[in-house]
Amino acid sequence: MFSKRGCSHCTFQNCPVRPYAKRKPNTKQADCIYDCLDLWLVKWAGLLGDGHQLHGISTFSFQTWLSQARQSKDYALPNSSWSQGMMDLYSRFLEMCKDGTWKRIPSYTWLYRSTQLNLKKSLKLTSEKERKETRLFPRNMDTEGVGFEYAMFLNPSEKRMVCLFQPGPYLEGHPGFAHGGSTATIIDSTIGGCAIFVAGRVMTANLSINYRNPIPLGSVVLVDSKVDQVEGRKVFLSCQVRSIDGQTLHAEATALFIRLDSTKSLQQQMSSQ
Ligand SMILES: CCCCCCCCCCCCCCCC(=O)SCCNC(=O)CCNC(=O)[C@H](O)C(C)(C)COP(=O)(O)OP(=O)(O)OC[C@H]1O[C@@H](n2cnc3c(N)ncnc32)[C@H](O)[C@@H]1OP(=O)(O)O
C-alpha cells in the first residue's frame, strides 16, 4: 500500500495515505506535509520522525490507528454550550482556513492510540476496562459545556497554534473564575500541539506561567502559542492568553518541550523512564 512515488518538494517517500507525485511545485514544505487531515493524524501519532520516515510502527497498526481516528468523535466542533463569542471566534478562524493559512485541528479523547494498548499494559493498566477508560485530560467530561470547551487552529508557516477556550463551571478555582490548573492545562495542550507540529513526539520538560488576570468561567479566551526556537531535541515556545478583544492579558507562558528519542518507539521511551 505504500507509494513509491514521492513529493518533489518535501521528498516524502512513504506516504501510506496518498501519493504526492501530483503535488504542485513550489508548495511550501509545511503545507505540503500538513495539508491533508490524514497526514496531520500521522504526525499526531508521532509516527513520523525526522525525514518523514515511518518507524517502529507496522502498517497494520497505522491502518488501525487511522480507522480509529475516523470513527472517533471530533470534540472540536461547535455544540450548544458554545457562547456567541466562541461561535464568532470559531467562524473567524474557519474563514481564515479557506486560503490554507490556518488549519482546523480535530480533537479526540486520546492522543496516541495505536500504541496505547501496549503502552498501557506496560503502565500496569491491566484490565481491558481500565485501558478503554483512559482519556486525554482536557477531554475527560462527557457533558457539553461543563469543562474544557476548546478548538485549536494551526498556522503551519508561522509555527503557531491558537486555541479558543471556554472554561465551564467544573473548572472553578476562586468563585466564578477558572482554576489556574485548568489554565495551565489548556496552555500545555496548545503549546504541546504546536511542539508536536514541529517535532513529532514530545513531552513538556518545563512550563512557566505568569497569571496576570483571572479568567471568568464561561468567558472565551484566545490561547496563542508559537515556536520561538528549536535547538536539537529542544523546542522552546511561548504563549499568551488574552480576552477575545485582546484588551485583557490573562496569562503568559514559556515552555520547553523535548523531542523523544526517534530511534525508540513511544512504548520503549516511556517504559525506560
Ligand atoms: C499537526 C499537529 C497537531 C497536533 C495537535 C494535538 C493537539 C492536542 C495536543 C495535546 C498535547 C498534550 C501535551 C501534554 C504534554 C504533557 O503534559 S507531558 C507530561 C508532563 N511531562 C512529563 O511528564 C515529562 C517528564 N520528563 C521526562 O520524561 C524527561 O525528563 C524528558 C522531558 C522526556 C527528557 O528526558 P530525556 O529524553 O532523557 O532528555 P534529557 O537527556 O534528560 O534532556 C535533553 C536535554 O534537555 C534538557 N532538559 C531536560 N529537561 C529539562 C528541563 N526541565 N529544563 C531545562 N532543560 C531540560 C537537558 O538538560 C538536555 O540538554 P542538553 O544536555 O542536551 O543540552
The ligand as an SDF file (V2000), in Angstrom:
LIG
                    3D

 65 67  0  0  0  0  0  0  0  0999 V2000
   -0.3100   18.9950   13.3890 C   0  0  0  0  0  0  0  0  0  0  0  0
   -0.1210   18.5750   14.7890 C   0  0  0  0  0  0  0  0  0  0  0  0
   -1.3060   18.8270   15.6030 C   0  0  0  0  0  0  0  0  0  0  0  0
   -1.2650   18.1620   16.9470 C   0  0  0  0  0  0  0  0  0  0  0  0
   -2.4910   18.6130   17.7210 C   0  0  0  0  0  0  0  0  0  0  0  0
   -2.5590   17.9520   19.0340 C   0  0  0  0  0  0  0  0  0  0  0  0
   -3.4770   18.7240   19.8980 C   0  0  0  0  0  0  0  0  0  0  0  0
   -3.5330   18.1530   21.2780 C   0  0  0  0  0  0  0  0  0  0  0  0
   -2.1810   18.3240   21.9180 C   0  0  0  0  0  0  0  0  0  0  0  0
   -2.1770   17.7380   23.2710 C   0  0  0  0  0  0  0  0  0  0  0  0
   -0.7820   17.9290   23.7490 C   0  0  0  0  0  0  0  0  0  0  0  0
   -0.6930   17.3490   25.1650 C   0  0  0  0  0  0  0  0  0  0  0  0
    0.5780   17.8510   25.6890 C   0  0  0  0  0  0  0  0  0  0  0  0
    0.6890   17.2730   27.1490 C   0  0  0  0  0  0  0  0  0  0  0  0
    2.1110   17.3220   27.3920 C   0  0  0  0  0  0  0  0  0  0  0  0
    2.3540   16.7320   28.8440 C   0  0  0  0  0  0  0  0  0  0  0  0
    1.5590   17.0080   29.6270 O   0  0  0  0  0  0  0  0  0  0  0  0
    3.6970   15.8100   29.0010 S   0  0  0  0  0  0  0  0  0  0  0  0
    3.5520   15.3810   30.7270 C   0  0  0  0  0  0  0  0  0  0  0  0
    4.4350   16.2000   31.6010 C   0  0  0  0  0  0  0  0  0  0  0  0
    5.8120   15.9620   31.2940 N   0  0  0  0  0  0  0  0  0  0  0  0
    6.4580   14.8840   31.7780 C   0  0  0  0  0  0  0  0  0  0  0  0
    5.9320   14.0580   32.4850 O   0  0  0  0  0  0  0  0  0  0  0  0
    7.8990   14.7590   31.3420 C   0  0  0  0  0  0  0  0  0  0  0  0
    8.7380   14.0870   32.4090 C   0  0  0  0  0  0  0  0  0  0  0  0
   10.1320   14.2080   32.0000 N   0  0  0  0  0  0  0  0  0  0  0  0
   10.6590   13.3110   31.1490 C   0  0  0  0  0  0  0  0  0  0  0  0
   10.0340   12.3190   30.7770 O   0  0  0  0  0  0  0  0  0  0  0  0
   12.0520   13.5530   30.6860 C   0  0  0  0  0  0  0  0  0  0  0  0
   12.7420   14.3650   31.6140 O   0  0  0  0  0  0  0  0  0  0  0  0
   12.0890   14.2400   29.3030 C   0  0  0  0  0  0  0  0  0  0  0  0
   11.3770   15.6030   29.2900 C   0  0  0  0  0  0  0  0  0  0  0  0
   11.4330   13.3180   28.2290 C   0  0  0  0  0  0  0  0  0  0  0  0
   13.5380   14.4900   28.8750 C   0  0  0  0  0  0  0  0  0  0  0  0
   14.2430   13.2900   29.1230 O   0  0  0  0  0  0  0  0  0  0  0  0
   15.3500   12.7790   28.0790 P   0  0  0  0  0  0  0  0  0  0  0  0
   14.7050   12.4690   26.7680 O   0  0  0  0  0  0  0  0  0  0  0  0
   16.0880   11.6830   28.7600 O   0  0  0  0  0  0  0  0  0  0  0  0
   16.2380   14.0440   27.8400 O   0  0  0  0  0  0  0  0  0  0  0  0
   17.4860   14.5520   28.6920 P   0  0  0  0  0  0  0  0  0  0  0  0
   18.6910   13.8980   28.0940 O   0  0  0  0  0  0  0  0  0  0  0  0
   17.2520   14.4770   30.1540 O   0  0  0  0  0  0  0  0  0  0  0  0
   17.4720   16.0940   28.2890 O   0  0  0  0  0  0  0  0  0  0  0  0
   17.6970   16.5110   26.9420 C   0  0  0  0  0  0  0  0  0  0  0  0
   18.1260   17.9490   27.0160 C   0  0  0  0  0  0  0  0  0  0  0  0
   17.0560   18.7340   27.5480 O   0  0  0  0  0  0  0  0  0  0  0  0
   17.4480   19.4040   28.7430 C   0  0  0  0  0  0  0  0  0  0  0  0
   16.3330   19.3630   29.6740 N   0  0  0  0  0  0  0  0  0  0  0  0
   15.5850   18.2930   30.0310 C   0  0  0  0  0  0  0  0  0  0  0  0
   14.6530   18.6620   30.9120 N   0  0  0  0  0  0  0  0  0  0  0  0
   14.8290   19.9860   31.1190 C   0  0  0  0  0  0  0  0  0  0  0  0
   14.1640   20.9270   31.9400 C   0  0  0  0  0  0  0  0  0  0  0  0
   13.1290   20.5980   32.7110 N   0  0  0  0  0  0  0  0  0  0  0  0
   14.6000   22.2040   31.9120 N   0  0  0  0  0  0  0  0  0  0  0  0
   15.6520   22.5730   31.1180 C   0  0  0  0  0  0  0  0  0  0  0  0
   16.3130   21.7160   30.3100 N   0  0  0  0  0  0  0  0  0  0  0  0
   15.9120   20.4370   30.3390 C   0  0  0  0  0  0  0  0  0  0  0  0
   18.6330   18.6010   29.2640 C   0  0  0  0  0  0  0  0  0  0  0  0
   19.4770   19.3980   30.0760 O   0  0  0  0  0  0  0  0  0  0  0  0
   19.3040   18.1710   27.9720 C   0  0  0  0  0  0  0  0  0  0  0  0
   20.0040   19.2860   27.4660 O   0  0  0  0  0  0  0  0  0  0  0  0
   21.4400   19.0910   26.7200 P   0  0  0  0  0  0  0  0  0  0  0  0
   22.3330   18.4540   27.7210 O   0  0  0  0  0  0  0  0  0  0  0  0
   21.1560   18.1870   25.5330 O   0  0  0  0  0  0  0  0  0  0  0  0
   21.8330   20.4910   26.3170 O   0  0  0  0  0  0  0  0  0  0  0  0
  1  2  1  0
  2  3  1  0
  3  4  1  0
  4  5  1  0
  5  6  1  0
  6  7  1  0
  7  8  1  0
  8  9  1  0
  9 10  1  0
 10 11  1  0
 11 12  1  0
 12 13  1  0
 13 14  1  0
 14 15  1  0
 15 16  1  0
 16 17  2  0
 16 18  1  0
 18 19  1  0
 19 20  1  0
 20 21  1  0
 21 22  1  0
 22 23  2  0
 22 24  1  0
 24 25  1  0
 25 26  1  0
 26 27  1  0
 27 28  2  0
 27 29  1  0
 29 30  1  0
 29 31  1  0
 31 32  1  0
 31 33  1  0
 31 34  1  0
 34 35  1  0
 35 36  1  0
 36 37  2  0
 36 38  1  0
 36 39  1  0
 39 40  1  0
 40 41  2  0
 40 42  1  0
 40 43  1  0
 43 44  1  0
 44 45  1  0
 45 46  1  0
 45 60  1  0
 46 47  1  0
 47 48  1  0
 47 58  1  0
 48 49  1  0
 48 57  1  0
 49 50  2  0
 50 51  1  0
 51 52  1  0
 51 57  2  0
 52 53  1  0
 52 54  2  0
 54 55  1  0
 55 56  2  0
 56 57  1  0
 58 59  1  0
 58 60  1  0
 60 61  1  0
 61 62  1  0
 62 63  2  0
 62 64  1  0
 62 65  1  0
M  END
$$$$
